[in-house]
């Protein structure tokens, strides 16, 4: 698949796209990422891409014409156009899977106070947020999207099992991943749980599932509402809730 990133800071992507597993995936041809300088589509001697907001207020807004021209030229015909925005749909593992099935995704990086709202309507774009916080621009968010989607490809991870048991994956029933440990078995008074050193794979599997449930219960309880759980697991979670209420 191919990502096209529209930004006013193309140099922002130089190092991240050449490092680690993402850099290797790009070199291997698993994905393609093209970074485009929005100012190439801006007119005038200063190649201006922003202007004052109608209605008054602080900050500047990205103007529609350069963005629309850029995306129309970049779009191969059926590209999925995504505007990175704090007010967009929350990006998650499910959406990463959606994008991984696309042939081309155009990522539009906003700056300043945002993008003229007509851009999304004209381009049929969707707004996407990587979390409930605000960044200075969409560049960091677009890198998060690219990496989370790219790692689902067959040329990213050496061991496909890494995808099935991690947090939010279908193999984990949408739960957070269980705790991980490595050598040494004891470090500064903290020991690796005995069950993980027992060699009993059935016990290890049960321990990991319980830990995954408990970690999700403690940190992201809303995920449990749509998780694939057995009756026994639901009873276990209910007992934890009663313990918290002191019942």
C-alpha positions in Angstrom: 0.0 0.0 0.0 1.0 3.6 -0.3 0.8 6.5 2.1 0.9 10.1 0.8 1.5 12.7 3.5 0.7 16.4 2.9 2.5 18.7 5.2 4.3 22.0 5.5 7.2 20.3 7.3 8.3 17.5 5.0 11.7 17.3 6.8 9.9 16.2 9.9 9.6 12.7 8.4 13.2 12.1 7.4 14.5 10.3 10.5 11.4 8.4 11.5 10.9 6.9 8.1 14.5 5.6 7.9 14.8 4.1 11.4 13.8 0.8 13.0 11.3 -1.7 11.6 9.4 1.0 9.7 12.6 1.9 7.8 13.2 -1.8 7.0 9.6 -2.2 5.8 10.0 0.7 3.5 13.3 -0.6 2.1 11.7 -4.0 1.6 8.8 -2.6 -0.4 6.2 -3.6 2.1 4.8 -0.1 2.0 5.5 3.1 0.2 5.4 6.6 1.9 5.6 9.8 -0.2 5.9 13.1 1.7 4.6 16.2 -0.1 5.3 19.8 0.7 2.0 21.6 0.7 3.7 24.9 -0.3 4.3 23.4 -3.7 0.6 24.0 -4.4 0.5 27.5 -2.9 0.6 30.6 -5.0 2.4 33.9 -4.5 6.0 34.7 -3.7 5.6 33.5 -0.1 3.7 30.3 -0.9 1.2 31.2 1.9 -1.0 28.4 3.1 -2.8 30.1 6.0 -5.0 33.1 6.7 -7.0 34.8 9.5 -10.2 33.1 10.7 -13.6 34.4 9.8 -15.5 35.6 12.9 -12.3 36.7 14.7 -10.2 34.8 17.2 -6.7 33.9 17.9 -4.5 32.0 15.4 -4.5 31.3 11.7 -6.4 28.7 9.7 -5.1 26.6 6.7 -6.6 27.8 3.5 -8.6 25.4 1.3 -7.2 25.9 -2.2 -3.6 24.5 -1.7 -4.9 21.5 0.2 -7.6 20.7 -2.3 -5.3 21.1 -5.2 -2.6 18.9 -3.6 -4.9 16.0 -2.7 -6.6 16.0 -6.1 -3.2 15.8 -7.8 -1.9 13.1 -5.4 -5.0 11.0 -5.3 -4.6 8.0 -7.7 -8.4 7.7 -8.1 -9.7 5.8 -5.1 -7.5 7.0 -2.2 -8.9 7.2 1.3 -8.3 10.7 2.5 -7.7 11.3 6.2 -7.3 14.6 7.9 -5.5 14.4 11.2 -7.6 16.4 13.7 -8.2 16.5 17.4 -11.9 16.6 16.7 -11.9 13.5 14.5 -12.9 9.9 15.0 -10.7 8.2 17.5 -8.0 6.1 15.8 -7.8 2.5 17.1 -6.5 -0.9 16.2 -9.7 -1.6 14.3 -9.2 1.4 12.1 -5.6 0.4 11.5 -6.9 -2.8 10.1 -9.3 -0.9 7.9 -6.5 1.2 6.5 -4.2 -1.8 6.0 -6.7 -3.0 3.4 -6.5 0.2 1.3 -4.3 0.6 -1.7 -3.7 4.3 -1.1 -4.2 6.6 2.0 -3.6 10.3 1.9 -2.8 11.8 5.3 -3.4 15.6 5.6 -1.4 17.2 8.4 -3.2 20.2 9.9 -1.3 23.1 11.6 -2.2 26.4 13.3 -5.8 26.5 14.5 -6.8 23.9 12.0 -8.0 23.4 8.4 -10.8 25.3 6.7 -13.8 23.0 7.3 -14.8 23.0 3.6 -11.7 20.9 2.7 -13.1 17.7 4.3 -16.4 18.1 2.6 -15.0 18.9 -0.9 -12.5 16.0 -0.7 -14.9 13.5 0.9 -12.2 13.2 3.7 -12.6 11.9 7.2 -11.2 13.5 10.3 -9.2 11.2 12.6 -7.7 11.8 16.0 -5.0 9.7 17.6 -6.1 10.6 21.2 -7.9 13.0 23.5 -5.1 15.5 23.5 -3.9 18.4 21.2 -0.6 18.4 19.2 0.9 21.4 17.4 0.3 19.6 14.1 -0.7 16.4 12.4 2.8 15.2 11.6 3.3 13.2 14.8 -0.2 11.8 14.5 0.4 10.7 10.9 3.5 8.9 11.9 1.5 7.0 14.5 -1.0 6.0 11.9 1.6 4.9 9.4 3.5 2.7 11.8 0.4 1.1 13.3 -0.9 0.2 9.8 2.5 -0.8 8.4 3.2 -3.3 11.2 0.1 -5.2 10.1 1.8 -6.0 6.8 3.7 -9.2 6.2 7.1 -7.5 5.7 7.1 -5.7 9.0 7.3 -8.1 11.9 9.5 -11.2 11.7 7.1 -13.2 13.9 3.4 -13.0 13.0 2.4 -14.3 16.5 3.4 -10.9 17.8 0.3 -9.5 16.2 -2.2 -12.0 17.6 -1.5 -11.6 21.3 -0.8 -7.9 21.7 -3.1 -5.3 23.2 -6.3 -4.6 21.2 -5.7 -7.4 18.8 -8.4 -10.0 17.8 -6.3 -12.7 19.4 -6.5 -11.0 22.7 -10.3 -10.5 22.5 -9.6 -6.7 22.5 -8.0 -6.7 25.9 -4.7 -5.2 27.0 -1.7 -7.4 26.8 -0.5 -9.4 29.8 2.7 -8.4 31.6 6.0 -9.5 30.0 9.3 -10.6 31.7 12.8 -11.6 30.7 16.1 -12.5 32.4 17.2 -12.1 35.1 14.5 -14.0 37.1 15.1 -11.7 40.1 16.0 -8.0 39.9 16.2 -5.6 42.8 14.0 -7.8 44.9 11.3 -8.3 42.2 10.9 -11.8 41.0 9.3 -13.1 37.8 6.1 -15.0 38.6 6.8 -18.6 39.3 4.2 -19.9 36.8 6.1 -18.4 33.9 9.2 -20.4 34.9 7.2 -23.6 35.4 7.2 -24.9 31.9 3.5 -25.7 32.2 2.0 -24.1 29.1 -1.6 -24.6 30.1 -1.0 -22.8 33.4 1.0 -20.1 31.7 -1.8 -19.5 29.2 -4.4 -19.3 32.0 -2.2 -16.9 34.0 -1.7 -14.7 31.0 -5.4 -14.5 30.3 -6.2 -13.6 33.9 -3.5 -11.0 33.9 -4.8 -9.5 30.7 -8.3 -9.3 32.1 -7.1 -7.7 35.4 -4.9 -5.2 33.6 -7.8 -4.2 31.4 -10.1 -4.0 34.4 -7.7 -1.7 36.2 -6.6 0.5 33.3 -9.2 0.4 30.5 -12.4 -1.0 32.0 -14.4 0.3 29.0 -12.8 -2.3 26.8 -14.4 -5.0 28.7 -17.9 -4.0 27.5 -17.1 -5.2 24.0 -14.6 -8.0 24.8 -15.2 -11.6 23.9 -15.4 -13.1 27.5 -16.5 -16.5 28.9 -19.2 -16.7 31.6 -16.4 -17.7 34.0 -14.4 -14.6 33.1 -17.4 -12.3 33.5 -18.0 -13.8 37.0 -14.3 -13.1 37.8 -14.7 -9.5 36.7 -17.9 -9.1 38.8 -16.0 -10.4 41.8 -13.3 -7.7 41.3 -16.0 -5.1 41.1 -17.6 -6.2 44.3 -14.1 -6.2 46.0 -13.7 -2.6 44.9 -17.1 -1.7 46.4 -16.2 -3.5 49.6 -19.0 -6.0 49.2 
